[in-house]
Amino acid sequence: MWTLYNLAVKIFFKSIRLAALWRKDAKLWVEGRKNFFENLESLYVQKIHNRQSCLWIHVASLGEFEQGRPLIEKIRSEHPGLPICLSFFSPSGYEIRKNYEGADLVCYFPSDLKDEISRFIDLIRPLAVIFVKYDFWFNTLRELTYRHIPYYFISVHLPKDVYLRKSFMSPLLDELKNAEGIFVQQEEDLHFFRSKNFAEVWRAGDTRIDRVLQLAKQAIENEVVEKFIHGQPCLIAGSAWLPELQLISQIADVLIAAGWKIIIATHHTDEETLRETEALFRGQCCRYGDSVHQGDIMIIDRIGLLNTLYRYAHLALVGGGFGKGIHNTLEPAAFGIPLCFGPNYEKFIEASDFVRLGLARVVITSDDLLSMAQSCLDVNIVAAHKNRIGQWMHTHQGATQFIFDKIQPIITRSAQQATR
């Protein structure tokens, strides 16, 4: 199994380098790792005072970062003297958060090749490691175990079709038994690990809930959006792909005639995508960054605004449900607004809960979306929805504190060791 795993790792990382010839994300991945160790060593000397050891936190991309962020900031507030190294696998996450002030050092994850990960650990000298959600790199885990460096996994969720649930993958799954602790999102995950004789596993829930509730409380007023909406009902499409845009375009005239404003945050914000979106709506659009905002549809032309803009929505259409899976439904839910999405949502625990409880609706056609929008003008329906989804969020918060309490002894010991 380990021979096959190492072969697969080599093929995987070589395939990324090959894909860099035509894929922008792969090219960013490769360019970000040029002279990796030389640059990292220089950066480490600059960022980490006296080359102290650190707490290493690893995330795959931006979504996992947001999931881990509440815990990172909790650790930072309780142990300000403990250096934190934050690594990303994906360039999309790294490029957006490379200047994140909650970590002393932000860098790429090198690769899971034995020599590279050994050199990486030698350089950053982690006292403990936290992996967020699902980035299982088994050579890394073996190296940490060999060096007696404790590590945790938080916000873990293993869908039923994931490779680690396959019986022939048991040697890799067993490697996770060396973890100091695994914190899962739901009861079924807990049952699975317990059935495989894992001892240090707890159901903590999803730290993203703590994060979005925090964001909802902190959400600042946006004068540009307020002036554009001017008190009218507003549909916000978040992380929208072409199928969502097409649904909106089919009923845009009807919504606008009924007094609605529409705000669209496309999944990608490159110029080509923005122009294609504008063409779809036949000149009815303005961009957030324009000096004058004419029309009834605004396109958000930058990253980082969406999670606070939901406060202005009367209805949120969350993108991705006609593709591989929906994007973040917790962000609009934190504001208590009605939400809807396409049919591919079942891999997401909270979305499945929302549909089952009637807190979200699946839309297939533009008529479905129009019907949903019309119901959102009924103040009694909206008030009842806000109350019920608020209760769900309140019931499911608290994962960050639960995890922190469990890992506190090792974090405290690491903080003490780092400052010696």
Secondary structure as GFF3:
##gff-version 3
##sequence-region A 1 420
A	DSSP	alpha_helix	2	19	.	.	.	ID=ss1
A	DSSP	alpha_helix	24	32	.	.	.	ID=ss2
A	DSSP	alpha_helix	36	47	.	.	.	ID=ss3
A	DSSP	three_ten_helix	49	51	.	.	.	ID=ss4
A	DSSP	beta_strand	54	59	.	.	.	ID=ss5
A	DSSP	alpha_helix	62	78	.	.	.	ID=ss6
A	DSSP	beta_strand	84	88	.	.	.	ID=ss7
A	DSSP	alpha_helix	91	97	.	.	.	ID=ss8
A	DSSP	beta_strand	105	108	.	.	.	ID=ss9
A	DSSP	alpha_helix	114	124	.	.	.	ID=ss10
A	DSSP	beta_strand	126	132	.	.	.	ID=ss11
A	DSSP	alpha_helix	138	146	.	.	.	ID=ss12
A	DSSP	beta_strand	151	156	.	.	.	ID=ss13
A	DSSP	three_ten_helix	163	165	.	.	.	ID=ss14
A	DSSP	three_ten_helix	167	169	.	.	.	ID=ss15
A	DSSP	alpha_helix	170	175	.	.	.	ID=ss16
A	DSSP	three_ten_helix	176	178	.	.	.	ID=ss17
A	DSSP	beta_strand	181	184	.	.	.	ID=ss18
A	DSSP	alpha_helix	187	195	.	.	.	ID=ss19
A	DSSP	beta_strand	201	203	.	.	.	ID=ss20
A	DSSP	alpha_helix	207	218	.	.	.	ID=ss21
A	DSSP	alpha_helix	223	229	.	.	.	ID=ss22
A	DSSP	beta_strand	234	240	.	.	.	ID=ss23
A	DSSP	alpha_helix	242	257	.	.	.	ID=ss24
A	DSSP	beta_strand	261	266	.	.	.	ID=ss25
A	DSSP	alpha_helix	271	280	.	.	.	ID=ss26
A	DSSP	beta_strand	285	287	.	.	.	ID=ss27
A	DSSP	beta_strand	297	299	.	.	.	ID=ss28
A	DSSP	alpha_helix	306	309	.	.	.	ID=ss29
A	DSSP	three_ten_helix	310	312	.	.	.	ID=ss30
A	DSSP	beta_strand	315	318	.	.	.	ID=ss31
A	DSSP	alpha_helix	330	333	.	.	.	ID=ss32
A	DSSP	beta_strand	339	341	.	.	.	ID=ss33
A	DSSP	alpha_helix	349	356	.	.	.	ID=ss34
A	DSSP	beta_strand	360	362	.	.	.	ID=ss35
A	DSSP	alpha_helix	366	375	.	.	.	ID=ss36
A	DSSP	alpha_helix	379	396	.	.	.	ID=ss37
A	DSSP	alpha_helix	399	418	.	.	.	ID=ss38
###
